[in-house]
Amino acid sequence: MIEPLKILEKPKESGKDNVLRTLSENQRKIVDILLQQGEMKRNKLERVAGLSKSSLAATLNQLERRKVLEVDK
């Protein structure tokens, strides 16, 4: 079963801009999608973001290591 992904907490506007500036294009895309649409299953996020499974997995791992989001397992 695929668990939903969620942003740990919504950053404040100025903080959000600072965080987004440090992210790669794919990371920014994922964060923006989840902030706008809320929790989402991995397969839907893959389609919405237009990323391959491997790119999405790598990007999610990077964001989770940076504590930007949490991947439910």
C-alpha positions as CSV (number, residue, x, y, z in Angstrom):
1,M,0.0,0.0,0.0
2,I,1.3,3.5,-0.9
3,E,1.1,5.9,2.0
4,P,0.4,9.6,1.4
5,L,3.2,12.2,1.5
6,K,2.9,15.4,3.5
7,I,4.8,18.6,4.2
8,L,5.9,18.6,7.9
9,E,4.6,22.1,8.4
10,K,3.9,25.0,6.2
11,P,6.7,27.6,6.4
12,K,5.9,31.2,7.0
13,E,5.8,33.3,3.8
14,S,9.3,34.9,4.2
15,G,10.7,31.6,5.5
16,K,9.1,29.7,2.7
17,D,10.7,32.0,0.1
18,N,14.1,31.4,1.8
19,V,13.7,27.7,1.8
20,L,12.4,27.5,-1.8
21,R,15.5,29.4,-3.0
22,T,17.8,26.7,-1.7
23,L,15.9,23.9,-3.4
24,S,16.5,22.3,-6.8
25,E,13.9,22.7,-9.6
26,N,12.5,19.2,-8.9
27,Q,12.5,19.8,-5.1
28,R,10.7,23.1,-5.6
29,K,8.1,21.5,-7.9
30,I,7.3,18.8,-5.3
31,V,7.0,21.2,-2.4
32,D,4.8,23.6,-4.4
33,I,2.5,20.8,-5.4
34,L,2.2,19.4,-1.9
35,L,1.6,22.9,-0.4
36,Q,-1.1,23.6,-3.0
37,Q,-2.8,20.2,-3.0
38,G,-2.0,18.7,0.4
39,E,-1.2,15.1,1.1
40,M,-0.8,13.0,-2.0
41,K,0.1,9.4,-2.8
42,R,3.4,8.8,-4.5
43,N,1.9,7.6,-7.8
44,K,-0.3,10.7,-8.2
45,L,2.6,13.0,-7.3
46,E,4.6,11.3,-10.0
47,R,1.9,12.1,-12.6
48,V,1.2,15.6,-11.4
49,A,5.0,16.5,-11.2
50,G,5.8,14.8,-14.5
51,L,8.8,13.0,-12.9
52,S,10.0,9.5,-13.4
53,K,9.8,7.1,-10.5
54,S,13.5,7.2,-9.9
55,S,13.7,11.0,-10.1
56,L,10.7,11.3,-7.7
57,A,12.2,8.8,-5.2
58,A,15.6,10.6,-5.2
59,T,13.9,14.0,-4.8
60,L,11.7,12.8,-2.0
61,N,14.7,11.3,-0.2
62,Q,16.6,14.6,-0.5
63,L,13.6,16.6,0.9
64,E,13.1,14.1,3.7
65,R,16.8,14.3,4.7
66,R,16.4,18.1,4.8
67,K,13.3,17.7,6.9
68,V,11.2,19.5,4.4
69,L,8.6,16.7,4.2
70,E,7.8,13.4,5.7
71,V,7.2,10.2,3.6
72,D,4.8,7.9,5.4
73,K,6.1,4.4,5.2
